[in-house]
Each structure stands twice: as structure tokens, then as C-alpha cells.
Amino acid sequence: MEWRFYCPKCGAAVNPGGIVTLIASRGDVMFLIGFDPEPGNYNIYLPFGFALPPGTEWCFSCPVCRADLKNADHEKLCDLVLMVGNEKRKLLFSRVAGERATYVLRGETDTIEALGDHSDRYDDTVRIKPHRADAGQ
């Protein structure tokens, strides 16, 4: 399956060669970081000599427009637009190093998948339960 990712602010493709490429920054440190394009695959690609110490919070920005990708509703999550075929989805991912929490949503409220060992940390805020098929059961 082919996943294509775009900046939610400017619409630029951020994985033209396959790897999702973003700007990572924290304090005075800034570098390009690569993420595996498969949602739920937590392989990352860092420049030589850089590390993401577990538990540290990072800012991720678009490499084209430099917009902050932090989600407006969830401070510890970032947004990307995900295209799967012709279907537009929203991808949320944790900006906390070592935290494996990824969500793929259709529209603004319908969770398709919650991926990663730590996705339950955001269960109350990301999953809008009244819109789920199993709500009230």
C-alpha cells in the first residue's frame, strides 16, 4: 500500500521519496528527521550524532513552509494529512520521543486505527466516542 503525506498548512508533500521528512527542533537543536511512512512502524532516521532522548518533547515542522505541526486540540500530538489511494485521512502522532502513539482518522472525529503501545494515553481526547459505531454499548 502506498501512503502519501502532506503538510496540513501548505499542502506540500513531505514524503516524495518515501520517507516522511520533517524538521525536528527542541531548544537550540534543529535537524531533519525521517519517519517510516507506514503508520505504526516506528523506525526513525536521524542525522549522524543526533538522538531523541526518551521522554523529551519535540516540535515538528513542515520542511517546506516551516509551519508547526502541533495539533490544536492535543498538545502532545502532531498532524499530517495522509492520502491512501484517493481517500484523505488525518494522521496524528506523538511528539514525545519513545512514545508509540499514532492515530489514523477519517474526517475530524472518526478513528480508523489507534496504533502503538502508548495510544491509550490519548484515548479520551482523540477518540470521540459518540461518533464511534460501538458508542453506548
Backbone bond lengths (Angstrom), bond angles and torsions (degrees), N, CA, C in turn:
res aa  C-N    CA-C-N  psi(-1)  N-CA   C-N-CA  omega(-1)  CA-C   N-CA-C  phi
1 M - - - 1.440 - - 1.530 108.97 -
2 E 1.308 115.59 142.34 1.462 120.90 -179.59 1.525 110.03 -103.84
3 W 1.329 115.36 125.80 1.452 121.79 177.20 1.524 107.78 -110.64
4 R 1.319 116.35 129.51 1.465 121.29 176.58 1.525 107.67 -118.07
5 F 1.318 115.41 133.50 1.459 121.17 -175.44 1.516 110.44 -116.92
6 Y 1.343 115.22 142.78 1.454 122.31 -177.40 1.525 110.11 -136.36
7 C 1.317 115.35 152.22 1.458 121.87 174.33 1.534 108.27 -69.22
8 P 1.321 118.39 131.43 1.460 119.87 178.66 1.531 113.13 -72.59
9 K 1.326 117.35 -13.28 1.471 121.48 -178.29 1.523 112.00 -91.81
10 C 1.345 117.29 -51.14 1.473 120.16 -174.51 1.527 113.21 -109.51
11 G 1.331 117.76 -12.05 1.459 120.89 179.31 1.514 115.13 82.49
12 A 1.326 118.48 3.82 1.468 121.47 -179.42 1.528 111.06 -68.72
13 A 1.326 116.20 142.66 1.459 121.57 174.17 1.522 108.50 -69.27
14 V 1.334 117.08 132.06 1.468 120.40 -179.88 1.526 112.06 -113.95
15 N 1.337 116.60 8.00 1.471 118.95 171.57 1.531 110.80 -138.75
16 P 1.339 117.40 54.82 1.466 118.99 -177.02 1.526 113.44 -64.21
17 G 1.310 118.26 -26.57 1.457 121.16 179.65 1.513 112.70 -104.61
18 G 1.314 116.87 10.15 1.458 121.14 -179.44 1.512 112.21 111.78
19 I 1.315 117.68 -59.23 1.464 121.95 -178.64 1.531 109.71 -71.62
20 V 1.336 117.19 134.24 1.463 121.81 175.89 1.526 106.74 -75.12
21 T 1.325 116.37 120.05 1.463 121.66 -175.96 1.517 109.80 -114.40
22 L 1.335 115.74 123.08 1.462 122.44 -179.99 1.522 109.14 -131.95
23 I 1.325 115.63 167.22 1.469 121.44 171.15 1.516 106.68 -91.66
24 A 1.323 116.92 127.48 1.465 122.65 174.44 1.517 107.12 -106.59
25 S 1.331 116.58 136.29 1.459 119.28 177.43 1.524 110.67 -146.13
26 R 1.304 113.68 150.54 1.468 122.50 177.60 1.514 106.18 -160.87
27 G 1.324 115.87 113.51 1.462 119.40 -176.58 1.513 110.33 61.83
28 D 1.339 117.34 -127.38 1.463 122.87 -179.68 1.532 113.17 -85.58
29 V 1.321 117.33 -3.64 1.466 121.57 -175.65 1.525 109.53 -92.86
30 M 1.342 116.36 130.28 1.463 121.61 177.89 1.526 108.50 -147.12
31 F 1.331 116.17 134.16 1.458 120.98 178.59 1.522 109.54 -160.17
32 L 1.332 116.10 166.94 1.456 121.26 173.23 1.521 108.64 -83.79
33 I 1.323 115.04 138.49 1.458 121.26 179.04 1.524 107.84 -126.10
34 G 1.312 116.00 145.82 1.458 121.17 177.41 1.515 110.64 -114.75
35 F 1.329 115.28 139.65 1.457 122.27 177.06 1.521 108.59 -120.91
36 D 1.320 116.65 143.98 1.452 120.61 173.50 1.523 108.07 -62.08
37 P 1.335 119.18 136.82 1.458 120.64 -176.36 1.528 114.71 -73.73
38 E 1.311 118.70 -14.62 1.462 119.89 -179.24 1.524 109.71 -78.40
39 P 1.339 118.10 117.08 1.468 119.79 177.96 1.532 110.66 -55.73
40 G 1.330 115.99 130.61 1.455 121.41 -178.29 1.517 113.98 93.20
41 N 1.333 118.21 -7.74 1.462 121.93 173.95 1.524 105.84 -94.87
42 Y 1.307 117.19 117.32 1.464 121.26 -171.73 1.528 114.03 -100.02
43 N 1.322 117.70 23.13 1.462 120.06 172.75 1.518 108.77 -68.72
44 I 1.316 115.87 133.79 1.464 120.85 175.93 1.518 108.82 -124.44
45 Y 1.326 114.48 156.86 1.456 121.32 -178.25 1.519 107.60 -125.23
46 L 1.329 115.51 116.27 1.465 122.30 -176.11 1.516 110.40 -115.15
47 P 1.327 116.71 150.36 1.460 119.07 172.91 1.534 109.89 -64.07
48 F 1.316 116.05 151.65 1.463 121.31 178.63 1.523 109.73 -53.41
49 G 1.319 116.49 131.37 1.460 122.11 175.86 1.525 114.74 90.41
50 F 1.315 118.52 -2.99 1.464 121.01 179.28 1.524 109.81 -105.62
51 A 1.332 115.15 151.37 1.463 121.24 179.31 1.521 109.07 -144.36
52 L 1.312 114.70 159.25 1.466 121.74 174.10 1.529 106.49 -117.76
53 P 1.335 117.90 93.11 1.463 118.96 -179.08 1.533 110.68 -59.28
54 P 1.334 117.69 133.12 1.462 120.91 -178.95 1.530 112.12 -52.33
55 G 1.328 115.25 137.15 1.456 121.74 178.00 1.517 115.27 88.73
56 T 1.332 118.20 -11.42 1.464 119.59 179.55 1.526 110.04 -79.45
57 E 1.325 115.69 143.20 1.461 120.81 178.47 1.518 109.49 -94.82
58 W 1.324 116.11 134.83 1.455 123.13 -177.14 1.516 110.32 -120.46
59 C 1.304 115.79 150.37 1.457 121.56 171.27 1.521 106.60 -96.01
60 F 1.319 116.03 136.26 1.456 121.22 176.06 1.512 108.24 -118.68
61 S 1.336 115.56 134.76 1.459 122.16 -177.17 1.512 110.35 -130.04
62 C 1.328 114.93 157.82 1.459 121.88 175.19 1.527 108.62 -68.23
63 P 1.327 119.09 134.12 1.461 120.96 178.55 1.534 112.95 -73.58
64 V 1.344 118.39 -10.11 1.465 121.33 -179.32 1.523 110.33 -97.09
65 C 1.341 117.72 -58.37 1.469 120.46 -176.50 1.523 113.01 -97.73
66 R 1.325 116.92 -9.60 1.464 124.24 179.68 1.527 113.92 66.32
67 A 1.331 117.45 16.69 1.465 120.96 177.38 1.524 110.08 -67.30
68 D 1.323 115.49 141.63 1.460 122.44 174.79 1.523 107.80 -67.62
69 L 1.313 117.26 132.29 1.457 121.62 -177.34 1.527 113.17 -95.71
70 K 1.345 117.46 8.82 1.460 121.01 -179.98 1.521 109.88 -60.38
71 N 1.317 116.13 133.14 1.453 122.43 179.24 1.521 109.69 -69.93
72 A 1.318 116.88 135.91 1.467 122.31 -177.21 1.529 112.47 -66.50
73 D 1.326 117.83 -27.72 1.461 121.01 -175.99 1.524 114.22 -99.54
74 H 1.314 117.37 -16.53 1.463 121.81 -173.44 1.529 108.52 -135.36
75 E 1.318 117.32 96.84 1.466 122.18 -171.51 1.526 114.71 -55.01
76 K 1.312 118.25 -32.00 1.467 120.09 -177.07 1.525 113.05 -95.16
77 L 1.342 117.18 11.66 1.461 121.04 178.87 1.514 110.54 -121.75
78 C 1.333 116.00 154.95 1.461 123.35 175.87 1.518 109.07 -119.78
79 D 1.352 115.47 158.59 1.467 122.80 -179.30 1.511 112.15 -110.54
80 L 1.307 115.43 145.99 1.460 123.62 163.62 1.526 107.06 -141.91
81 V 1.311 116.76 156.35 1.457 121.94 171.60 1.518 106.40 -92.08
82 L 1.313 116.42 133.15 1.464 122.81 -179.72 1.521 108.34 -119.15
83 M 1.313 115.91 127.47 1.462 121.22 174.18 1.524 107.78 -108.22
84 V 1.321 116.02 125.41 1.455 122.95 174.86 1.517 105.04 -119.26
85 G 1.318 116.22 105.50 1.469 119.74 -170.33 1.517 107.93 65.00
86 N 1.326 117.04 -124.11 1.468 121.53 177.41 1.523 112.44 -102.10
87 E 1.335 117.03 7.24 1.460 120.92 -177.40 1.523 111.21 -95.34
88 K 1.322 115.43 125.31 1.458 121.72 178.85 1.525 109.11 -88.30
89 R 1.319 114.94 130.38 1.461 121.68 178.18 1.519 108.82 -130.59
90 K 1.305 115.56 169.90 1.460 121.42 176.07 1.520 107.00 -115.01
91 L 1.321 116.26 134.13 1.448 121.99 177.40 1.517 108.10 -113.13
92 L 1.318 116.48 127.79 1.461 122.56 173.95 1.524 107.06 -113.20
93 F 1.332 116.67 138.00 1.454 119.70 177.74 1.521 109.32 -141.84
94 S 1.327 115.17 151.50 1.460 121.10 -177.95 1.520 110.96 -70.06
95 R 1.328 115.86 142.75 1.459 120.87 175.40 1.526 111.19 -102.89
96 V 1.336 115.67 13.69 1.462 121.94 177.17 1.528 107.63 -97.49
97 A 1.320 116.73 121.41 1.469 121.45 -177.83 1.525 110.64 -58.72
98 G 1.321 115.58 132.31 1.453 122.00 178.33 1.515 114.13 85.28
99 E 1.319 117.55 -8.91 1.461 120.80 179.49 1.521 108.94 -88.95
100 R 1.302 116.05 124.73 1.468 121.37 -178.14 1.523 108.52 -103.19
101 A 1.327 114.31 90.99 1.460 120.88 -179.66 1.521 107.96 -143.16
102 T 1.316 115.99 112.51 1.458 122.65 -178.64 1.524 108.25 -135.80
103 Y 1.325 115.63 140.11 1.463 121.24 177.80 1.515 108.95 -129.82
104 V 1.321 115.92 138.01 1.454 121.90 174.11 1.523 105.50 -116.35
105 L 1.347 116.21 120.68 1.458 121.38 -176.19 1.516 111.59 -121.31
106 R 1.304 115.18 146.96 1.461 121.86 170.83 1.520 104.41 -102.70
107 G 1.319 117.60 124.54 1.456 120.49 -174.31 1.516 109.83 72.08
108 E 1.303 116.62 -156.88 1.464 120.81 -177.89 1.522 112.80 -95.14
109 T 1.335 118.12 -17.57 1.451 118.44 -169.99 1.516 116.03 -128.15
110 D 1.297 119.77 -13.85 1.456 120.87 -173.57 1.520 111.32 -96.75
111 T 1.328 116.89 107.50 1.456 120.90 179.13 1.516 109.91 -73.48
112 I 1.313 115.60 127.58 1.457 120.83 174.25 1.524 108.25 -90.12
113 E 1.324 115.21 -48.54 1.459 119.92 -178.44 1.520 110.56 -145.20
114 A 1.319 115.59 141.99 1.458 122.75 168.07 1.523 105.11 -114.33
115 L 1.321 116.43 119.55 1.459 121.36 -173.76 1.518 110.99 -118.32
116 G 1.292 116.52 148.93 1.456 122.26 174.00 1.516 112.63 100.87
117 D 1.326 114.67 152.65 1.461 122.52 -177.69 1.520 113.62 -61.27
118 H 1.324 118.08 -23.58 1.463 121.57 -174.06 1.525 113.61 -109.44
119 S 1.316 117.85 10.29 1.466 119.48 -176.09 1.517 112.73 -64.45
120 D 1.328 117.95 -23.54 1.465 119.41 179.10 1.530 112.20 -67.70
121 R 1.320 118.72 -14.57 1.471 121.66 178.39 1.522 112.16 -64.98
122 Y 1.322 116.87 -23.16 1.463 121.59 -178.02 1.524 111.76 -115.04
123 D 1.309 116.54 13.14 1.458 121.94 -174.94 1.529 113.04 -55.27
124 D 1.315 117.08 -42.16 1.470 120.03 -176.93 1.520 113.24 -71.72
125 T 1.312 117.92 -26.51 1.462 119.49 -176.96 1.514 114.10 -100.68
126 V 1.310 118.22 -32.31 1.461 120.30 -177.41 1.516 110.89 -83.61
127 R 1.294 117.03 -45.28 1.462 120.43 -178.06 1.523 109.13 -83.76
128 I 1.289 116.67 112.26 1.452 121.91 178.75 1.520 106.31 -86.29
129 K 1.315 116.32 94.15 1.458 122.31 -169.67 1.527 115.52 -57.84
130 P 1.356 121.94 -36.16 1.467 119.21 179.51 1.522 113.78 -61.42
131 H 1.325 118.36 -20.97 1.453 121.32 -178.48 1.525 112.55 -94.21
132 R 1.307 117.13 -1.12 1.464 120.26 -179.31 1.505 110.27 -84.82
133 A 1.300 117.28 147.82 1.465 122.87 -179.18 1.528 111.43 -62.54
134 D 1.344 117.41 -29.24 1.451 120.15 -176.78 1.529 112.18 -95.25
135 A 1.328 118.79 10.82 1.466 121.81 -179.73 1.524 110.13 -61.15
136 G 1.313 114.70 137.65 1.453 120.88 176.27 1.526 114.22 81.73
137 Q 1.315 117.88 3.07 1.474 119.65 -179.88 1.500 110.52 -98.08
